[in-house]
Amino acid sequence: MKVRKLAARLGLALLALLVFLALAELAARWAEPGPMTLYDESPYLVSERLVHVHKPNFRGRWDSTWYEIDSHGRRGPEMEPTFQPDELRIVALGDSCTFGKGVLESECWPRQLETLLKAALPGRHVMVFNLGVNGYSSGHYQRVLEDVAAVLKPQLVVIGYNINDFPNPVREVDTAVFSTPQAKFSWRAWFRRWMPKDVRDDLNRFALYRFLRATYYDWNRKRDYAQMEAIARNRSLQQDEGMDKAFALEADRFRQVVGLADSVGARVAFFLFPYESMVYLDDFERGPEDRVRSLAEEVEVGFVDVPAAFRARAHQTSPPAKLFIRGDRYHPNAQGYAVVAQAVLERLRELGWLGPKG
């Protein structure tokens, strides 16, 4: 009898725990941007040329983001160019930071830029095509542009570059702090060491897991910032041979993208997405910013100083404005994307690329 009572109590406790977890999962899903969904569904199709592409006409949630994909596999509303004289067509290339991970489609920088341009150019029909895809890097941008250049015939190509695309000091600091903590024992290090990546990926399908992970990062923000500043302060600013080779490869890829844009008469502008540490800390690695700026000068394209715009906006208030999604170190939130869109608009005006009405 005692065994039966104990089993019954354990069964009830287990049932209560499952009910609690189910309710917590629903609450976490309800709190994420976009329509409520009961499960995550992959928005990708396998691609030989691009690893993966978006499923046409996909609607659903994946990795905390609500996907709205048109019939061409682009994020956003269905748009077809007419090539009329009043039409301004802009192609936005990039990875998850251009796609807009963690925010609504209306909040990503390509759509916010389109809204700003429509207000600034009332006599023109503005279309900004968001071709950003999670996981893409500079090697993919050329292939994407090859596929759409002749179809969309953009006048402008704007590339949102990310410093995790290539080896650099900021990435090293980020890895040192978030992947290999110096503490003798760290739950984070243990979790990464003993939990296979595919299992972590499966857990990431649960909104509750995503919420708890983001909460953990937020709780340790001050400690992580202190580690990052210490590493950045002590690290030599000199670039090593490996970084020289990495940037040489980036320069070559970028020239090919510029060549493709030139073939359809498009101008090219690009910018660097900052890591959180580059915005809020006094001591951080400036090497990637300098390298990317020199790359823009080398290939003679328009450079938008987005990190400077982020720093200026963040420190307008006290405490500094939050410009990144919760528990994330480099994906902007809606406010951050507004900073990107405004900085791109202002730079395009300075360059005189919007015409007399800009």
HUJOKA-V135551 format. One record per residue. N is the residue number from 0. RES is the residue in three letters. SS is DSSP state (@ for helix, = for strand, . for the rest). PSI is psi in radians with two decimals (999 if undefined). BURIAL is b if it has 16 or more other ideal C-beta (glycine too) atoms within 10 Angstrom, else e. Layout:
n=N res=RES ss=SS psi=PSI burial=BURIAL
n=N res=RES ss=SS psi=PSI burial=BURIAL
This chain:
n=0 res=MET ss=. psi=-0.73 burial=e
n=1 res=LYS ss=@ psi=-0.71 burial=e
n=2 res=VAL ss=@ psi=-0.70 burial=e
n=3 res=ARG ss=@ psi=-0.74 burial=e
n=4 res=LYS ss=@ psi=-0.74 burial=e
n=5 res=LEU ss=@ psi=-0.75 burial=e
n=6 res=ALA ss=@ psi=-0.69 burial=e
n=7 res=ALA ss=@ psi=-0.75 burial=e
n=8 res=ARG ss=@ psi=-0.74 burial=e
n=9 res=LEU ss=@ psi=-0.69 burial=e
n=10 res=GLY ss=@ psi=-0.76 burial=e
n=11 res=LEU ss=@ psi=-0.71 burial=e
n=12 res=ALA ss=@ psi=-0.73 burial=e
n=13 res=LEU ss=@ psi=-0.74 burial=e
n=14 res=LEU ss=@ psi=-0.74 burial=e
n=15 res=ALA ss=@ psi=-0.71 burial=e
n=16 res=LEU ss=@ psi=-0.75 burial=e
n=17 res=LEU ss=@ psi=-0.71 burial=e
n=18 res=VAL ss=@ psi=-0.75 burial=e
n=19 res=PHE ss=@ psi=-0.81 burial=e
n=20 res=LEU ss=@ psi=-0.68 burial=e
n=21 res=ALA ss=@ psi=-0.75 burial=e
n=22 res=LEU ss=@ psi=-0.70 burial=e
n=23 res=ALA ss=@ psi=-0.68 burial=e
n=24 res=GLU ss=@ psi=-0.76 burial=b
n=25 res=LEU ss=@ psi=-0.72 burial=e
n=26 res=ALA ss=@ psi=-0.73 burial=e
n=27 res=ALA ss=@ psi=-0.67 burial=b
n=28 res=ARG ss=@ psi=-0.68 burial=b
n=29 res=TRP ss=@ psi=-0.57 burial=e
n=30 res=ALA ss=@ psi=-0.32 burial=e
n=31 res=GLU ss=. psi=2.63 burial=b
n=32 res=PRO ss=. psi=2.52 burial=b
n=33 res=GLY ss=. psi=3.13 burial=b
n=34 res=PRO ss=. psi=2.64 burial=e
n=35 res=MET ss=. psi=2.32 burial=e
n=36 res=THR ss=. psi=2.70 burial=b
n=37 res=LEU ss=. psi=-0.23 burial=e
n=38 res=TYR ss=. psi=2.85 burial=e
n=39 res=ASP ss=. psi=2.50 burial=b
n=40 res=GLU ss=. psi=2.30 burial=e
n=41 res=SER ss=. psi=2.30 burial=e
n=42 res=PRO ss=. psi=0.17 burial=b
n=43 res=TYR ss== psi=2.63 burial=b
n=44 res=LEU ss== psi=2.53 burial=e
n=45 res=VAL ss== psi=2.42 burial=e
n=46 res=SER ss== psi=2.30 burial=e
n=47 res=GLU ss=. psi=-0.65 burial=e
n=48 res=ARG ss=. psi=-0.55 burial=e
n=49 res=LEU ss=. psi=0.29 burial=b
n=50 res=VAL ss== psi=-1.05 burial=e
n=51 res=HIS ss== psi=2.71 burial=e
n=52 res=VAL ss== psi=2.87 burial=b
n=53 res=HIS ss== psi=2.52 burial=b
n=54 res=LYS ss=. psi=2.24 burial=b
n=55 res=PRO ss=. psi=2.46 burial=e
n=56 res=ASN ss=. psi=0.47 burial=e
n=57 res=PHE ss=. psi=2.37 burial=b
n=58 res=ARG ss== psi=2.13 burial=e
n=59 res=GLY ss== psi=3.12 burial=b
n=60 res=ARG ss== psi=2.44 burial=b
n=61 res=TRP ss== psi=2.21 burial=b
n=62 res=ASP ss=. psi=0.91 burial=b
n=63 res=SER ss=. psi=0.13 burial=b
n=64 res=THR ss== psi=2.37 burial=b
n=65 res=TRP ss== psi=2.09 burial=b
n=66 res=TYR ss== psi=2.28 burial=b
n=67 res=GLU ss== psi=1.72 burial=b
n=68 res=ILE ss== psi=2.36 burial=b
n=69 res=ASP ss=. psi=-3.04 burial=b
n=70 res=SER ss=. psi=-0.26 burial=e
n=71 res=HIS ss=. psi=0.04 burial=b
n=72 res=GLY ss=. psi=0.31 burial=b
n=73 res=ARG ss=. psi=2.60 burial=b
n=74 res=ARG ss== psi=2.20 burial=b
n=75 res=GLY ss=. psi=-3.08 burial=b
n=76 res=PRO ss=. psi=2.77 burial=e
n=77 res=GLU ss=. psi=2.17 burial=e
n=78 res=MET ss=. psi=2.33 burial=e
n=79 res=GLU ss=. psi=2.16 burial=e
n=80 res=PRO ss=. psi=2.55 burial=e
n=81 res=THR ss=. psi=-0.27 burial=e
n=82 res=PHE ss=. psi=0.50 burial=e
n=83 res=GLN ss=. psi=2.74 burial=e
n=84 res=PRO ss=. psi=-0.49 burial=e
n=85 res=ASP ss=. psi=0.06 burial=e
n=86 res=GLU ss== psi=2.32 burial=e
n=87 res=LEU ss== psi=1.99 burial=b
n=88 res=ARG ss== psi=2.17 burial=b
n=89 res=ILE ss== psi=2.31 burial=b
n=90 res=VAL ss== psi=2.20 burial=b
n=91 res=ALA ss== psi=2.08 burial=b
n=92 res=LEU ss== psi=2.58 burial=b
n=93 res=GLY ss== psi=-2.94 burial=b
n=94 res=ASP ss=. psi=-2.51 burial=b
n=95 res=SER ss=@ psi=-0.46 burial=b
n=96 res=CYS ss=@ psi=-0.47 burial=b
n=97 res=THR ss=@ psi=-0.72 burial=b
n=98 res=PHE ss=@ psi=-0.74 burial=b
n=99 res=GLY ss=. psi=0.93 burial=b
n=100 res=LYS ss=. psi=2.27 burial=b
n=101 res=GLY ss=. psi=-0.03 burial=b
n=102 res=VAL ss=. psi=2.90 burial=b
n=103 res=LEU ss=. psi=2.78 burial=e
n=104 res=GLU ss=@ psi=-0.65 burial=b
n=105 res=SER ss=@ psi=-0.26 burial=b
n=106 res=GLU ss=@ psi=-0.19 burial=b
n=107 res=CYS ss=. psi=2.76 burial=b
n=108 res=TRP ss=@ psi=-0.61 burial=b
n=109 res=PRO ss=@ psi=-0.70 burial=b
n=110 res=ARG ss=@ psi=-0.66 burial=b
n=111 res=GLN ss=@ psi=-0.64 burial=b
n=112 res=LEU ss=@ psi=-0.74 burial=b
n=113 res=GLU ss=@ psi=-0.76 burial=b
n=114 res=THR ss=@ psi=-0.76 burial=b
n=115 res=LEU ss=@ psi=-0.71 burial=b
n=116 res=LEU ss=@ psi=-0.65 burial=b
n=117 res=LYS ss=@ psi=-0.64 burial=e
n=118 res=ALA ss=@ psi=-0.61 burial=e
n=119 res=ALA ss=@ psi=-0.45 burial=e
n=120 res=LEU ss=. psi=1.24 burial=b
n=121 res=PRO ss=. psi=-0.36 burial=e
n=122 res=GLY ss=. psi=0.12 burial=e
n=123 res=ARG ss=. psi=2.66 burial=b
n=124 res=HIS ss== psi=1.86 burial=e
n=125 res=VAL ss== psi=2.33 burial=b
n=126 res=MET ss== psi=2.16 burial=b
n=127 res=VAL ss== psi=2.02 burial=b
n=128 res=PHE ss== psi=2.06 burial=b
n=129 res=ASN ss== psi=1.83 burial=b
n=130 res=LEU ss=. psi=0.27 burial=b
n=131 res=GLY ss=. psi=2.47 burial=b
n=132 res=VAL ss=. psi=2.37 burial=b
n=133 res=ASN ss=. psi=2.31 burial=b
n=134 res=GLY ss=. psi=-0.12 burial=e
n=135 res=TYR ss=. psi=2.75 burial=b
n=136 res=SER ss=. psi=-3.02 burial=e
n=137 res=SER ss=@ psi=-0.56 burial=b
n=138 res=GLY ss=@ psi=-0.42 burial=e
n=139 res=HIS ss=@ psi=-0.46 burial=b
n=140 res=TYR ss=@ psi=-0.68 burial=b
n=141 res=GLN ss=@ psi=-0.77 burial=b
n=142 res=ARG ss=@ psi=-0.68 burial=e
n=143 res=VAL ss=@ psi=-0.79 burial=b
n=144 res=LEU ss=@ psi=-0.61 burial=b
n=145 res=GLU ss=@ psi=-0.66 burial=e
n=146 res=ASP ss=@ psi=-0.50 burial=b
n=147 res=VAL ss=@ psi=-0.25 burial=b
n=148 res=ALA ss=@ psi=-0.87 burial=b
n=149 res=ALA ss=@ psi=-0.38 burial=e
n=150 res=VAL ss=@ psi=-0.79 burial=e
n=151 res=LEU ss=@ psi=-0.42 burial=b
n=152 res=LYS ss=. psi=1.07 burial=e
n=153 res=PRO ss=. psi=2.60 burial=b
n=154 res=GLN ss=. psi=-0.46 burial=b
n=155 res=LEU ss== psi=2.46 burial=b
n=156 res=VAL ss== psi=2.11 burial=b
n=157 res=VAL ss== psi=2.19 burial=b
n=158 res=ILE ss== psi=2.18 burial=b
n=159 res=GLY ss== psi=1.77 burial=b
n=160 res=TYR ss== psi=2.55 burial=b
n=161 res=ASN ss== psi=2.38 burial=b
n=162 res=ILE ss=@ psi=-0.15 burial=b
n=163 res=ASN ss=@ psi=0.13 burial=b
n=164 res=ASP ss=@ psi=-0.30 burial=b
n=165 res=PHE ss=. psi=2.78 burial=b
n=166 res=PRO ss=. psi=2.34 burial=b
n=167 res=ASN ss=. psi=2.84 burial=b
n=168 res=PRO ss=@ psi=-0.67 burial=b
n=169 res=VAL ss=@ psi=-0.70 burial=b
n=170 res=ARG ss=@ psi=-0.67 burial=b
n=171 res=GLU ss=@ psi=-0.75 burial=e
n=172 res=VAL ss=@ psi=-0.77 burial=b
n=173 res=ASP ss=@ psi=-0.76 burial=b
n=174 res=THR ss=@ psi=-0.73 burial=e
n=175 res=ALA ss=@ psi=-0.65 burial=b
n=176 res=VAL ss=@ psi=-0.76 burial=b
n=177 res=PHE ss=@ psi=-0.33 burial=b
n=178 res=SER ss=. psi=-0.53 burial=e
n=179 res=THR ss=. psi=1.18 burial=e
n=180 res=PRO ss=. psi=2.61 burial=b
n=181 res=GLN ss=. psi=-0.21 burial=e
n=182 res=ALA ss=. psi=2.65 burial=e
n=183 res=LYS ss=. psi=-0.70 burial=e
n=184 res=PHE ss=. psi=2.29 burial=e
n=185 res=SER ss=. psi=2.22 burial=e
n=186 res=TRP ss=@ psi=-0.60 burial=e
n=187 res=ARG ss=@ psi=-0.80 burial=b
n=188 res=ALA ss=@ psi=-0.73 burial=b
n=189 res=TRP ss=@ psi=-0.75 burial=e
n=190 res=PHE ss=@ psi=-0.76 burial=e
n=191 res=ARG ss=@ psi=-0.60 burial=e
n=192 res=ARG ss=@ psi=-0.71 burial=e
n=193 res=TRP ss=@ psi=-0.28 burial=e
n=194 res=MET ss=. psi=2.02 burial=e
n=195 res=PRO ss=. psi=2.61 burial=e
n=196 res=LYS ss=@ psi=-0.69 burial=e
n=197 res=ASP ss=@ psi=-0.53 burial=e
n=198 res=VAL ss=@ psi=-0.74 burial=e
n=199 res=ARG ss=@ psi=-0.67 burial=e
n=200 res=ASP ss=@ psi=-0.69 burial=e
n=201 res=ASP ss=@ psi=-0.72 burial=e
n=202 res=LEU ss=@ psi=-0.58 burial=e
n=203 res=ASN ss=. psi=-0.21 burial=e
n=204 res=ARG ss=. psi=-0.26 burial=e
n=205 res=PHE ss=. psi=2.23 burial=b
n=206 res=ALA ss=@ psi=-0.57 burial=b
n=207 res=LEU ss=@ psi=-0.71 burial=b
n=208 res=TYR ss=@ psi=-0.75 burial=e
n=209 res=ARG ss=@ psi=-0.69 burial=b
n=210 res=PHE ss=@ psi=-0.80 burial=b
n=211 res=LEU ss=@ psi=-0.66 burial=e
n=212 res=ARG ss=@ psi=-0.78 burial=b
n=213 res=ALA ss=@ psi=-0.68 burial=b
n=214 res=THR ss=@ psi=-0.72 burial=e
n=215 res=TYR ss=@ psi=-0.78 burial=e
n=216 res=TYR ss=@ psi=-0.69 burial=b
n=217 res=ASP ss=@ psi=-0.71 burial=e
n=218 res=TRP ss=@ psi=-0.54 burial=e
n=219 res=ASN ss=. psi=0.28 burial=e
n=220 res=ARG ss=@ psi=-0.86 burial=e
n=221 res=LYS ss=@ psi=-0.75 burial=e
n=222 res=ARG ss=@ psi=-0.76 burial=e
n=223 res=ASP ss=@ psi=-0.71 burial=b
n=224 res=TYR ss=@ psi=-0.75 burial=e
n=225 res=ALA ss=@ psi=-0.73 burial=e
n=226 res=GLN ss=@ psi=-0.74 burial=b
n=227 res=MET ss=@ psi=-0.74 burial=b
n=228 res=GLU ss=@ psi=-0.72 burial=b
n=229 res=ALA ss=@ psi=-0.76 burial=e
n=230 res=ILE ss=@ psi=-0.78 burial=b
n=231 res=ALA ss=@ psi=-0.64 burial=b
n=232 res=ARG ss=@ psi=-0.60 burial=e
n=233 res=ASN ss=@ psi=-0.23 burial=e
n=234 res=ARG ss=. psi=2.46 burial=e
n=235 res=SER ss=. psi=2.44 burial=e
n=236 res=LEU ss=. psi=-0.12 burial=e
n=237 res=GLN ss=. psi=2.43 burial=e
n=238 res=GLN ss=. psi=2.44 burial=b
n=239 res=ASP ss=. psi=3.06 burial=e
n=240 res=GLU ss=@ psi=-0.62 burial=e
n=241 res=GLY ss=@ psi=-0.69 burial=e
n=242 res=MET ss=@ psi=-0.63 burial=b
n=243 res=ASP ss=@ psi=-0.75 burial=e
n=244 res=LYS ss=@ psi=-0.69 burial=e
n=245 res=ALA ss=@ psi=-0.75 burial=b
n=246 res=PHE ss=@ psi=-0.53 burial=b
n=247 res=ALA ss=@ psi=-0.70 burial=e
n=248 res=LEU ss=@ psi=-0.73 burial=e
n=249 res=GLU ss=@ psi=-0.72 burial=b
n=250 res=ALA ss=@ psi=-0.70 burial=e
n=251 res=ASP ss=@ psi=-0.78 burial=e
n=252 res=ARG ss=@ psi=-0.70 burial=b
n=253 res=PHE ss=@ psi=-0.67 burial=b
n=254 res=ARG ss=@ psi=-0.66 burial=b
n=255 res=GLN ss=@ psi=-0.67 burial=b
n=256 res=VAL ss=@ psi=-0.76 burial=b
n=257 res=VAL ss=@ psi=-0.68 burial=b
n=258 res=GLY ss=@ psi=-0.73 burial=e
n=259 res=LEU ss=@ psi=-0.74 burial=b
n=260 res=ALA ss=@ psi=-0.74 burial=b
n=261 res=ASP ss=@ psi=-0.60 burial=e
n=262 res=SER ss=@ psi=-0.40 burial=e
n=263 res=VAL ss=. psi=0.22 burial=b
n=264 res=GLY ss=. psi=0.44 burial=e
n=265 res=ALA ss=. psi=2.47 burial=b
n=266 res=ARG ss== psi=2.73 burial=b
n=267 res=VAL ss== psi=2.31 burial=b
n=268 res=ALA ss== psi=2.59 burial=b
n=269 res=PHE ss== psi=2.86 burial=b
n=270 res=PHE ss== psi=2.93 burial=b
n=271 res=LEU ss== psi=2.20 burial=b
n=272 res=PHE ss== psi=2.26 burial=b
n=273 res=PRO ss=. psi=2.62 burial=b
n=274 res=TYR ss=. psi=2.79 burial=b
n=275 res=GLU ss=. psi=-0.66 burial=b
n=276 res=SER ss=@ psi=-0.52 burial=b
n=277 res=MET ss=@ psi=-0.19 burial=b
n=278 res=VAL ss=@ psi=-0.72 burial=b
n=279 res=TYR ss=@ psi=-0.29 burial=b
n=280 res=LEU ss=. psi=2.62 burial=b
n=281 res=ASP ss=. psi=-0.65 burial=e
n=282 res=ASP ss=. psi=1.94 burial=e
n=283 res=PHE ss=. psi=2.83 burial=b
n=284 res=GLU ss=. psi=2.12 burial=b
n=285 res=ARG ss=. psi=-0.03 burial=e
n=286 res=GLY ss=@ psi=-0.88 burial=b
n=287 res=PRO ss=@ psi=-0.70 burial=b
n=288 res=GLU ss=@ psi=-0.83 burial=b
n=289 res=ASP ss=@ psi=-0.70 burial=e
n=290 res=ARG ss=@ psi=-0.81 burial=b
n=291 res=VAL ss=@ psi=-0.66 burial=b
n=292 res=ARG ss=@ psi=-0.74 burial=e
n=293 res=SER ss=@ psi=-0.56 burial=e
n=294 res=LEU ss=@ psi=-0.72 burial=b
n=295 res=ALA ss=@ psi=-0.73 burial=b
n=296 res=GLU ss=@ psi=-0.67 burial=e
n=297 res=GLU ss=@ psi=-0.74 burial=e
n=298 res=VAL ss=@ psi=0.04 burial=b
n=299 res=GLU ss=. psi=1.03 burial=e
n=300 res=VAL ss=. psi=2.92 burial=b
n=301 res=GLY ss== psi=2.26 burial=b
n=302 res=PHE ss== psi=2.28 burial=b
n=303 res=VAL ss== psi=2.13 burial=b
n=304 res=ASP ss=. psi=1.31 burial=b
n=305 res=VAL ss=@ psi=-0.71 burial=b
n=306 res=PRO ss=@ psi=-0.71 burial=b
n=307 res=ALA ss=@ psi=-0.68 burial=e
n=308 res=ALA ss=@ psi=-0.67 burial=b
n=309 res=PHE ss=@ psi=-0.80 burial=b
n=310 res=ARG ss=@ psi=-0.73 burial=b
n=311 res=ALA ss=@ psi=-0.77 burial=e
n=312 res=ARG ss=@ psi=-0.72 burial=b
n=313 res=ALA ss=@ psi=-0.67 burial=b
n=314 res=HIS ss=. psi=0.28 burial=e
n=315 res=GLN ss=. psi=-0.38 burial=e
n=316 res=THR ss=. psi=2.86 burial=e
n=317 res=SER ss=. psi=2.06 burial=e
n=318 res=PRO ss=. psi=2.86 burial=e
n=319 res=PRO ss=. psi=2.56 burial=e
n=320 res=ALA ss=. psi=2.47 burial=b
n=321 res=LYS ss=. psi=2.07 burial=e
n=322 res=LEU ss=. psi=0.11 burial=b
n=323 res=PHE ss== psi=2.66 burial=b
n=324 res=ILE ss=. psi=2.73 burial=b
n=325 res=ARG ss=. psi=2.30 burial=e
n=326 res=GLY ss=. psi=0.38 burial=b
n=327 res=ASP ss=. psi=2.66 burial=b
n=328 res=ARG ss=. psi=-0.16 burial=b
n=329 res=TYR ss=. psi=-0.05 burial=b
n=330 res=HIS ss=. psi=2.07 burial=b
n=331 res=PRO ss== psi=2.74 burial=b
n=332 res=ASN ss=. psi=-2.98 burial=b
n=333 res=ALA ss=@ psi=-0.69 burial=b
n=334 res=GLN ss=@ psi=-0.72 burial=e
n=335 res=GLY ss=@ psi=-0.72 burial=b
n=336 res=TYR ss=@ psi=-0.52 burial=b
n=337 res=ALA ss=@ psi=-0.65 burial=b
n=338 res=VAL ss=@ psi=-0.77 burial=b
n=339 res=VAL ss=@ psi=-0.89 burial=b
n=340 res=ALA ss=@ psi=-0.76 burial=b
n=341 res=GLN ss=@ psi=-0.72 burial=b
n=342 res=ALA ss=@ psi=-0.71 burial=b
n=343 res=VAL ss=@ psi=-0.78 burial=b
n=344 res=LEU ss=@ psi=-0.85 burial=b
n=345 res=GLU ss=@ psi=-0.67 burial=e
n=346 res=ARG ss=@ psi=-0.70 burial=b
n=347 res=LEU ss=@ psi=-0.63 burial=b
n=348 res=ARG ss=@ psi=-0.81 burial=e
n=349 res=GLU ss=@ psi=-0.68 burial=e
n=350 res=LEU ss=@ psi=-0.20 burial=b
n=351 res=GLY ss=. psi=0.52 burial=e
n=352 res=TRP ss=. psi=0.04 burial=b
n=353 res=LEU ss=. psi=0.04 burial=b
n=354 res=GLY ss=. psi=3.08 burial=e
n=355 res=PRO ss=. psi=-0.44 burial=e
n=356 res=LYS ss=. psi=-0.17 burial=e
n=357 res=GLY ss=. psi=999 burial=b
